[in-house]
Amino acid sequence: MSSLEDRVKDALDVAKEFAGYDGGHHKQWVIDKMVRALTGDDYEEWVRQFNYGDEGEDTYLWEEGISP
């Protein structure tokens, strides 16, 4: 896994390049790519924990969005 500094830079690069697109589905794609950059190999576990809530493992649904 790359260093935290590299992961933060990658996430910020995604935001800089793509965050200006209109539409919630495009913004969700940007957020997903930033989370992927920041979590690296732990992405799937992060999503699993995100989805877990008061009603169990599928309380919430992580959306990957649509590429701009």
Distance bins in CASP14 RR format, pairs under 12 A and 6 or more apart:
PFRMAT RR
TARGET T0000
AUTHOR 0000-0000-0000
RMODE 2
METHOD distances of the structure
MODEL  1
1 7 1 0 0 1 0 0 0 0 0 0 0
1 10 0 0 0 0 0 1 0 0 0 0 0
1 37 0 0 0 0 0 1 0 0 0 0 0
1 38 0 0 0 0 0 1 0 0 0 0 0
1 39 0 0 0 0 1 0 0 0 0 0 0
1 40 1 0 0 1 0 0 0 0 0 0 0
1 41 1 0 1 0 0 0 0 0 0 0 0
1 42 0 0 0 0 1 0 0 0 0 0 0
1 43 0 0 0 0 0 1 0 0 0 0 0
2 8 0 0 0 0 1 0 0 0 0 0 0
2 9 0 0 0 0 1 0 0 0 0 0 0
2 10 1 0 0 1 0 0 0 0 0 0 0
2 11 0 0 0 0 0 1 0 0 0 0 0
2 37 0 0 0 0 1 0 0 0 0 0 0
2 38 0 0 0 0 0 1 0 0 0 0 0
2 39 0 0 0 0 0 1 0 0 0 0 0
2 40 1 0 0 1 0 0 0 0 0 0 0
2 41 0 0 0 0 0 1 0 0 0 0 0
3 9 0 0 0 0 1 0 0 0 0 0 0
3 10 0 0 0 0 0 1 0 0 0 0 0
3 38 0 0 0 0 0 1 0 0 0 0 0
3 40 0 0 0 0 0 1 0 0 0 0 0
4 10 0 0 0 0 0 1 0 0 0 0 0
4 11 0 0 0 0 0 1 0 0 0 0 0
4 37 0 0 0 0 0 1 0 0 0 0 0
4 38 0 0 0 0 1 0 0 0 0 0 0
4 39 0 0 0 0 0 1 0 0 0 0 0
4 40 0 0 0 0 0 1 0 0 0 0 0
5 11 0 0 0 0 0 1 0 0 0 0 0
5 12 0 0 0 0 0 1 0 0 0 0 0
5 37 0 0 0 0 0 1 0 0 0 0 0
5 38 0 0 0 0 0 1 0 0 0 0 0
6 12 0 0 0 0 0 1 0 0 0 0 0
6 13 0 0 0 0 0 1 0 0 0 0 0
6 37 0 0 0 0 1 0 0 0 0 0 0
6 38 0 0 0 0 0 1 0 0 0 0 0
6 40 0 0 0 0 0 1 0 0 0 0 0
7 13 0 0 0 0 0 1 0 0 0 0 0
7 14 0 0 0 0 0 1 0 0 0 0 0
7 33 0 0 0 0 0 1 0 0 0 0 0
7 34 0 0 0 0 1 0 0 0 0 0 0
7 35 0 0 0 0 0 1 0 0 0 0 0
7 36 0 0 0 0 1 0 0 0 0 0 0
7 37 1 0 1 0 0 0 0 0 0 0 0
7 38 1 0 1 0 0 0 0 0 0 0 0
7 39 0 0 0 0 1 0 0 0 0 0 0
7 40 1 0 0 1 0 0 0 0 0 0 0
7 41 0 0 0 0 0 1 0 0 0 0 0
7 42 0 0 0 0 0 1 0 0 0 0 0
7 43 0 0 0 0 0 1 0 0 0 0 0
8 14 0 0 0 0 0 1 0 0 0 0 0
8 15 0 0 0 0 0 1 0 0 0 0 0
8 34 0 0 0 0 1 0 0 0 0 0 0
8 37 0 0 0 0 1 0 0 0 0 0 0
8 38 1 0 0 1 0 0 0 0 0 0 0
8 39 0 0 0 0 0 1 0 0 0 0 0
8 40 0 0 0 0 0 1 0 0 0 0 0
9 15 0 0 0 0 0 1 0 0 0 0 0
9 16 0 0 0 0 0 1 0 0 0 0 0
9 34 0 0 0 0 0 1 0 0 0 0 0
9 37 0 0 0 0 1 0 0 0 0 0 0
9 38 0 0 0 0 0 1 0 0 0 0 0
10 16 0 0 0 0 0 1 0 0 0 0 0
10 17 0 0 0 0 0 1 0 0 0 0 0
10 33 0 0 0 0 1 0 0 0 0 0 0
10 34 0 0 0 0 1 0 0 0 0 0 0
10 35 0 0 0 0 0 1 0 0 0 0 0
10 36 0 0 0 0 1 0 0 0 0 0 0
10 37 1 1 0 0 0 0 0 0 0 0 0
10 38 0 0 0 0 1 0 0 0 0 0 0
10 39 0 0 0 0 0 1 0 0 0 0 0
10 40 0 0 0 0 1 0 0 0 0 0 0
11 17 0 0 0 0 0 1 0 0 0 0 0
11 18 0 0 0 0 0 1 0 0 0 0 0
11 19 0 0 0 0 0 1 0 0 0 0 0
11 30 0 0 0 0 1 0 0 0 0 0 0
11 31 0 0 0 0 1 0 0 0 0 0 0
11 32 0 0 0 0 0 1 0 0 0 0 0
11 33 1 0 0 1 0 0 0 0 0 0 0
11 34 1 0 1 0 0 0 0 0 0 0 0
11 35 1 0 0 1 0 0 0 0 0 0 0
11 36 0 0 0 0 1 0 0 0 0 0 0
11 37 1 0 1 0 0 0 0 0 0 0 0
11 38 1 0 1 0 0 0 0 0 0 0 0
11 39 0 0 0 0 1 0 0 0 0 0 0
11 40 0 0 0 0 0 1 0 0 0 0 0
12 18 0 0 0 0 0 1 0 0 0 0 0
12 19 0 0 0 0 1 0 0 0 0 0 0
12 30 0 0 0 0 0 1 0 0 0 0 0
12 33 0 0 0 0 0 1 0 0 0 0 0
12 34 0 0 0 0 1 0 0 0 0 0 0
12 37 0 0 0 0 1 0 0 0 0 0 0
12 38 0 0 0 0 1 0 0 0 0 0 0
13 19 0 0 0 0 0 1 0 0 0 0 0
13 30 0 0 0 0 0 1 0 0 0 0 0
13 33 0 0 0 0 1 0 0 0 0 0 0
13 34 0 0 0 0 1 0 0 0 0 0 0
13 37 0 0 0 0 1 0 0 0 0 0 0
13 38 0 0 0 0 0 1 0 0 0 0 0
14 20 0 0 0 0 0 1 0 0 0 0 0
14 21 0 0 0 0 0 1 0 0 0 0 0
14 27 0 0 0 0 0 1 0 0 0 0 0
14 29 0 0 0 0 1 0 0 0 0 0 0
14 30 1 0 0 1 0 0 0 0 0 0 0
14 31 0 0 0 0 1 0 0 0 0 0 0
14 32 0 0 0 0 1 0 0 0 0 0 0
14 33 1 0 1 0 0 0 0 0 0 0 0
14 34 1 0 1 0 0 0 0 0 0 0 0
14 35 0 0 0 0 1 0 0 0 0 0 0
14 36 0 0 0 0 1 0 0 0 0 0 0
14 37 1 0 0 1 0 0 0 0 0 0 0
14 38 0 0 0 0 1 0 0 0 0 0 0
14 67 0 0 0 0 0 1 0 0 0 0 0
14 68 0 0 0 0 0 1 0 0 0 0 0
15 21 0 0 0 0 0 1 0 0 0 0 0
15 27 0 0 0 0 0 1 0 0 0 0 0
15 29 0 0 0 0 0 1 0 0 0 0 0
15 30 1 0 0 1 0 0 0 0 0 0 0
15 31 0 0 0 0 1 0 0 0 0 0 0
15 32 0 0 0 0 0 1 0 0 0 0 0
15 33 0 0 0 0 1 0 0 0 0 0 0
15 34 1 0 0 1 0 0 0 0 0 0 0
15 35 0 0 0 0 0 1 0 0 0 0 0
15 37 0 0 0 0 1 0 0 0 0 0 0
15 38 0 0 0 0 0 1 0 0 0 0 0
16 30 0 0 0 0 0 1 0 0 0 0 0
16 33 0 0 0 0 0 1 0 0 0 0 0
16 34 0 0 0 0 0 1 0 0 0 0 0
17 29 0 0 0 0 0 1 0 0 0 0 0
17 30 0 0 0 0 1 0 0 0 0 0 0
17 33 0 0 0 0 1 0 0 0 0 0 0
17 34 0 0 0 0 0 1 0 0 0 0 0
17 37 0 0 0 0 0 1 0 0 0 0 0
17 67 0 0 0 0 0 1 0 0 0 0 0
17 68 0 0 0 0 1 0 0 0 0 0 0
18 26 1 0 0 1 0 0 0 0 0 0 0
18 27 0 0 0 0 1 0 0 0 0 0 0
18 28 0 0 0 0 0 1 0 0 0 0 0
18 29 1 0 0 1 0 0 0 0 0 0 0
18 30 1 0 1 0 0 0 0 0 0 0 0
18 31 0 0 0 0 0 1 0 0 0 0 0
18 32 0 0 0 0 0 1 0 0 0 0 0
18 33 1 0 0 1 0 0 0 0 0 0 0
18 34 0 0 0 0 1 0 0 0 0 0 0
18 37 0 0 0 0 0 1 0 0 0 0 0
18 65 0 0 0 0 0 1 0 0 0 0 0
18 66 0 0 0 0 0 1 0 0 0 0 0
18 67 0 0 0 0 1 0 0 0 0 0 0
18 68 1 0 1 0 0 0 0 0 0 0 0
19 26 0 0 0 0 1 0 0 0 0 0 0
19 27 1 0 0 1 0 0 0 0 0 0 0
19 28 0 0 0 0 0 1 0 0 0 0 0
19 29 0 0 0 0 0 1 0 0 0 0 0
19 30 1 0 1 0 0 0 0 0 0 0 0
19 31 0 0 0 0 1 0 0 0 0 0 0
19 33 0 0 0 0 0 1 0 0 0 0 0
19 34 0 0 0 0 1 0 0 0 0 0 0
19 68 0 0 0 0 1 0 0 0 0 0 0
20 26 0 0 0 0 1 0 0 0 0 0 0
20 27 0 0 0 0 1 0 0 0 0 0 0
20 29 0 0 0 0 0 1 0 0 0 0 0
20 30 0 0 0 0 1 0 0 0 0 0 0
20 68 0 0 0 0 1 0 0 0 0 0 0
21 27 1 0 0 1 0 0 0 0 0 0 0
21 28 0 0 0 0 0 1 0 0 0 0 0
21 29 0 0 0 0 1 0 0 0 0 0 0
21 30 1 0 0 1 0 0 0 0 0 0 0
21 65 0 0 0 0 0 1 0 0 0 0 0
21 66 0 0 0 0 1 0 0 0 0 0 0
21 67 0 0 0 0 1 0 0 0 0 0 0
21 68 1 1 0 0 0 0 0 0 0 0 0
22 30 0 0 0 0 0 1 0 0 0 0 0
22 68 0 0 0 0 1 0 0 0 0 0 0
23 29 0 0 0 0 1 0 0 0 0 0 0
23 30 0 0 0 0 0 1 0 0 0 0 0
23 65 0 0 0 0 1 0 0 0 0 0 0
23 66 0 0 0 0 1 0 0 0 0 0 0
23 68 0 0 0 0 1 0 0 0 0 0 0
24 30 0 0 0 0 1 0 0 0 0 0 0
24 31 0 0 0 0 1 0 0 0 0 0 0
24 32 0 0 0 0 0 1 0 0 0 0 0
24 63 0 0 0 0 1 0 0 0 0 0 0
24 65 0 0 0 0 1 0 0 0 0 0 0
24 66 0 0 0 0 1 0 0 0 0 0 0
24 68 0 0 0 0 0 1 0 0 0 0 0
25 31 0 0 0 0 0 1 0 0 0 0 0
25 32 0 0 0 0 0 1 0 0 0 0 0
25 63 1 0 0 1 0 0 0 0 0 0 0
25 64 0 0 0 0 1 0 0 0 0 0 0
25 65 1 0 1 0 0 0 0 0 0 0 0
25 66 1 0 1 0 0 0 0 0 0 0 0
25 67 0 0 0 0 1 0 0 0 0 0 0
25 68 0 0 0 0 1 0 0 0 0 0 0
26 32 0 0 0 0 0 1 0 0 0 0 0
26 33 0 0 0 0 0 1 0 0 0 0 0
26 63 0 0 0 0 0 1 0 0 0 0 0
26 64 0 0 0 0 0 1 0 0 0 0 0
26 65 1 0 0 1 0 0 0 0 0 0 0
26 66 1 0 0 1 0 0 0 0 0 0 0
26 67 1 0 0 1 0 0 0 0 0 0 0
26 68 1 0 1 0 0 0 0 0 0 0 0
27 33 0 0 0 0 0 1 0 0 0 0 0
27 34 0 0 0 0 0 1 0 0 0 0 0
27 63 0 0 0 0 0 1 0 0 0 0 0
27 64 0 0 0 0 0 1 0 0 0 0 0
27 65 0 0 0 0 1 0 0 0 0 0 0
27 66 0 0 0 0 1 0 0 0 0 0 0
27 67 0 0 0 0 0 1 0 0 0 0 0
27 68 0 0 0 0 1 0 0 0 0 0 0
28 34 0 0 0 0 0 1 0 0 0 0 0
28 35 0 0 0 0 0 1 0 0 0 0 0
28 61 0 0 0 0 0 1 0 0 0 0 0
28 62 0 0 0 0 1 0 0 0 0 0 0
28 63 1 0 1 0 0 0 0 0 0 0 0
28 64 1 0 0 1 0 0 0 0 0 0 0
28 65 1 0 1 0 0 0 0 0 0 0 0
28 66 1 0 0 1 0 0 0 0 0 0 0
28 67 0 0 0 0 0 1 0 0 0 0 0
28 68 0 0 0 0 0 1 0 0 0 0 0
29 35 0 0 0 0 0 1 0 0 0 0 0
29 36 0 0 0 0 0 1 0 0 0 0 0
29 63 0 0 0 0 1 0 0 0 0 0 0
29 64 1 0 0 1 0 0 0 0 0 0 0
29 65 1 0 1 0 0 0 0 0 0 0 0
29 66 1 0 1 0 0 0 0 0 0 0 0
29 67 1 0 1 0 0 0 0 0 0 0 0
29 68 1 0 0 1 0 0 0 0 0 0 0
30 36 0 0 0 0 0 1 0 0 0 0 0
30 37 0 0 0 0 0 1 0 0 0 0 0
30 63 0 0 0 0 0 1 0 0 0 0 0
30 64 0 0 0 0 0 1 0 0 0 0 0
30 65 0 0 0 0 1 0 0 0 0 0 0
30 66 0 0 0 0 0 1 0 0 0 0 0
30 67 0 0 0 0 1 0 0 0 0 0 0
30 68 1 0 0 1 0 0 0 0 0 0 0
31 37 0 0 0 0 0 1 0 0 0 0 0
31 38 0 0 0 0 0 1 0 0 0 0 0
31 47 0 0 0 0 0 1 0 0 0 0 0
31 50 0 0 0 0 0 1 0 0 0 0 0
31 62 0 0 0 0 1 0 0 0 0 0 0
31 63 0 0 0 0 1 0 0 0 0 0 0
31 64 0 0 0 0 1 0 0 0 0 0 0
31 65 0 0 0 0 1 0 0 0 0 0 0
32 38 0 0 0 0 0 1 0 0 0 0 0
32 39 0 0 0 0 0 1 0 0 0 0 0
32 43 0 0 0 0 1 0 0 0 0 0 0
32 46 0 0 0 0 0 1 0 0 0 0 0
32 47 0 0 0 0 1 0 0 0 0 0 0
32 50 0 0 0 0 0 1 0 0 0 0 0
32 62 1 0 0 1 0 0 0 0 0 0 0
32 63 1 0 0 1 0 0 0 0 0 0 0
32 64 1 0 1 0 0 0 0 0 0 0 0
32 65 1 0 0 1 0 0 0 0 0 0 0
32 66 0 0 0 0 0 1 0 0 0 0 0
32 67 0 0 0 0 1 0 0 0 0 0 0
33 39 0 0 0 0 0 1 0 0 0 0 0
33 40 0 0 0 0 0 1 0 0 0 0 0
33 43 0 0 0 0 0 1 0 0 0 0 0
33 64 0 0 0 0 1 0 0 0 0 0 0
33 65 0 0 0 0 1 0 0 0 0 0 0
33 66 0 0 0 0 0 1 0 0 0 0 0
33 67 0 0 0 0 1 0 0 0 0 0 0
33 68 0 0 0 0 0 1 0 0 0 0 0
34 40 0 0 0 0 0 1 0 0 0 0 0
34 43 0 0 0 0 0 1 0 0 0 0 0
34 46 0 0 0 0 0 1 0 0 0 0 0
35 42 0 0 0 0 1 0 0 0 0 0 0
35 43 1 0 0 1 0 0 0 0 0 0 0
35 44 0 0 0 0 0 1 0 0 0 0 0
35 45 0 0 0 0 0 1 0 0 0 0 0
35 46 1 0 0 1 0 0 0 0 0 0 0
35 47 0 0 0 0 1 0 0 0 0 0 0
35 49 0 0 0 0 0 1 0 0 0 0 0
35 50 0 0 0 0 1 0 0 0 0 0 0
35 62 0 0 0 0 1 0 0 0 0 0 0
35 63 0 0 0 0 0 1 0 0 0 0 0
35 64 0 0 0 0 1 0 0 0 0 0 0
35 65 0 0 0 0 0 1 0 0 0 0 0
36 42 0 0 0 0 1 0 0 0 0 0 0
36 43 1 0 1 0 0 0 0 0 0 0 0
36 44 0 0 0 0 0 1 0 0 0 0 0
36 46 0 0 0 0 1 0 0 0 0 0 0
36 47 0 0 0 0 1 0 0 0 0 0 0
36 62 0 0 0 0 0 1 0 0 0 0 0
36 64 0 0 0 0 1 0 0 0 0 0 0
37 43 0 0 0 0 1 0 0 0 0 0 0
37 46 0 0 0 0 0 1 0 0 0 0 0
38 46 0 0 0 0 1 0 0 0 0 0 0
39 45 1 0 0 1 0 0 0 0 0 0 0
39 46 1 0 1 0 0 0 0 0 0 0 0
39 47 0 0 0 0 1 0 0 0 0 0 0
39 48 0 0 0 0 0 1 0 0 0 0 0
39 49 0 0 0 0 0 1 0 0 0 0 0
39 50 0 0 0 0 0 1 0 0 0 0 0
39 62 0 0 0 0 0 1 0 0 0 0 0
40 46 0 0 0 0 1 0 0 0 0 0 0
40 47 0 0 0 0 0 1 0 0 0 0 0
42 48 0 0 0 0 0 1 0 0 0 0 0
42 49 0 0 0 0 1 0 0 0 0 0 0
42 50 0 0 0 0 0 1 0 0 0 0 0
43 49 0 0 0 0 0 1 0 0 0 0 0
43 50 0 0 0 0 0 1 0 0 0 0 0
43 62 0 0 0 0 1 0 0 0 0 0 0
43 64 0 0 0 0 0 1 0 0 0 0 0
44 50 0 0 0 0 0 1 0 0 0 0 0
44 51 0 0 0 0 0 1 0 0 0 0 0
44 62 0 0 0 0 0 1 0 0 0 0 0
45 51 0 0 0 0 0 1 0 0 0 0 0
45 52 0 0 0 0 0 1 0 0 0 0 0
45 62 0 0 0 0 0 1 0 0 0 0 0
46 52 0 0 0 0 0 1 0 0 0 0 0
46 62 0 0 0 0 1 0 0 0 0 0 0
47 57 0 0 0 0 0 1 0 0 0 0 0
47 58 0 0 0 0 0 1 0 0 0 0 0
47 60 0 0 0 0 1 0 0 0 0 0 0
47 61 0 0 0 0 1 0 0 0 0 0 0
47 62 1 0 1 0 0 0 0 0 0 0 0
47 63 0 0 0 0 0 1 0 0 0 0 0
47 64 0 0 0 0 1 0 0 0 0 0 0
48 56 0 0 0 0 0 1 0 0 0 0 0
48 57 1 0 0 1 0 0 0 0 0 0 0
48 58 0 0 0 0 0 1 0 0 0 0 0
48 59 0 0 0 0 0 1 0 0 0 0 0
48 60 0 0 0 0 0 1 0 0 0 0 0
48 61 0 0 0 0 0 1 0 0 0 0 0
48 62 0 0 0 0 1 0 0 0 0 0 0
49 56 0 0 0 0 0 1 0 0 0 0 0
49 57 0 0 0 0 1 0 0 0 0 0 0
49 59 0 0 0 0 0 1 0 0 0 0 0
49 60 0 0 0 0 0 1 0 0 0 0 0
49 62 0 0 0 0 1 0 0 0 0 0 0
50 57 0 0 0 0 0 1 0 0 0 0 0
50 58 0 0 0 0 0 1 0 0 0 0 0
50 59 0 0 0 0 1 0 0 0 0 0 0
50 60 1 0 0 1 0 0 0 0 0 0 0
50 61 0 0 0 0 1 0 0 0 0 0 0
50 62 1 0 1 0 0 0 0 0 0 0 0
50 63 0 0 0 0 0 1 0 0 0 0 0
51 57 1 0 0 1 0 0 0 0 0 0 0
51 58 1 0 1 0 0 0 0 0 0 0 0
51 59 1 0 0 1 0 0 0 0 0 0 0
51 60 1 0 1 0 0 0 0 0 0 0 0
51 61 1 0 0 1 0 0 0 0 0 0 0
51 62 1 0 1 0 0 0 0 0 0 0 0
51 63 0 0 0 0 0 1 0 0 0 0 0
52 58 0 0 0 0 1 0 0 0 0 0 0
52 59 1 0 0 1 0 0 0 0 0 0 0
52 60 1 0 0 1 0 0 0 0 0 0 0
52 61 0 0 0 0 0 1 0 0 0 0 0
52 62 0 0 0 0 0 1 0 0 0 0 0
53 59 1 1 0 0 0 0 0 0 0 0 0
53 60 1 0 0 1 0 0 0 0 0 0 0
53 61 0 0 0 0 0 1 0 0 0 0 0
54 60 0 0 0 0 1 0 0 0 0 0 0
55 61 0 0 0 0 0 1 0 0 0 0 0
END
